[in-house]
Amino acid sequence: MRVKLLGVLADAGLAATLAHSRPPSPIATLGTMNSLAHVHRQLRHTIPTTPRCWQWRHSPVAANAALRPIQSFRRTFTERRSSPPEEAPKPKPKASTALRRAASASLPIRSNPTPTRSDIHPIFTYATAERYLMPNLRSALPKDARLLHDAWWVPRWTDETSGREGEVFVFGNGSFVSWGLGEDEVGRFVEQVIARSAAEVARLKELETEDLEFVTDPQEDTRLQGDLIILGRTPPLSNEDSLPIDLPSSSYPRETLLARYAFSQALSRSTALSGLETSLEHYLSSVSLLPQALQKTGKPGLGRRALVMKLGELLRFRQGLNLNRENFSDTPDFYWSEPVLEGYFNSLSNALDMRTRIRSVNDKITYAAEMQSVLRELLTETSAHRMELIIIALIAVEVVICLIRDGPELWHMVFGTDEKADDSAANEVAH
């Protein structure tokens, strides 16, 4: 009887083991449950008078062999059911410029620190106005500030609140670049220097910002790698007069001063261009309904004066983009004699998509100018048509007045000779 019981239990264990070797399915689960029910019936009919607890107590091998597949199946089913679902990968932040798209190129520098490399420091650029009056800035800047080519250079700016120290370049295109200062310190620089100097011309409604990072490493070459500027070894300058001699000490090495200036000028142009792009977007939004109004009503939707004012605003955009001294398309004259610095300037300008953005802004201005030209021609035609109607009405009024005033005289001039001829003919007949 024990041998038969062991055989039945072994068959049940084999069936459960086979069911466990494959992923559980409704059919496999049903087969396993049938096997267990068969074992239960065999035990009940084979040993009807023996207590079930005595049988399990005196047959530990068979009991363990029968329970092991059941426990294994239960554990596997529970683990599979309770395992949490895998989370979907989070989307990566989208890149807006080529500089952001190439950010992965700076990972080797960020993830492999060296003893000669400094910590990563921030670079913040702010554009607050269309341009600055450079002479007005002198009274608000620190005493050690110097005019370095096209910018005011502040070698050391210490924030009174946080005690953080950095370097600032202020350019005439309405923007400035800070090295080593945080966003809060830069905001206080705007309040304490830019706002108090009264140097802003056409202050922007929305401040434009651009942020970057840099490290210093004397064992590396100065370059832009991904979205990280590395300040290190710099080739000698072509012209010794490019770097003034009597310069105060700065927060960062003197050897990379002009490299920082070149990178700063490229950043300032990008941020100033962002301000122009934002203003142009607001302008295009203000005239975006004119084609729809022209389609529905057949009228331009703007008066002559308002249209001329819109045209003047558009010409101001194009002037600020292409014709000012601080325009965006030309390379500054300073870099003509310094090809190394020009390389720094061009590398960051290309990473910020300057040429593509300038072309896009010019295309938008061209489209807006064409729309303004069409509306102006429609206004001219409408005005000419109105003048023609007025002239015709005046001629008609003049004709009516002439008929009222000189009608009888004209009547006698036309018909008075015939009446006299009739009277003379009647007299002749009477005689």
Order of alpha helices (4+ residues) and beta strands (2+ residues): alpha-alpha-alpha-alpha-alpha-alpha-beta-alpha-beta-beta-beta-beta-alpha-beta-beta-beta-alpha-alpha-alpha-alpha-alpha
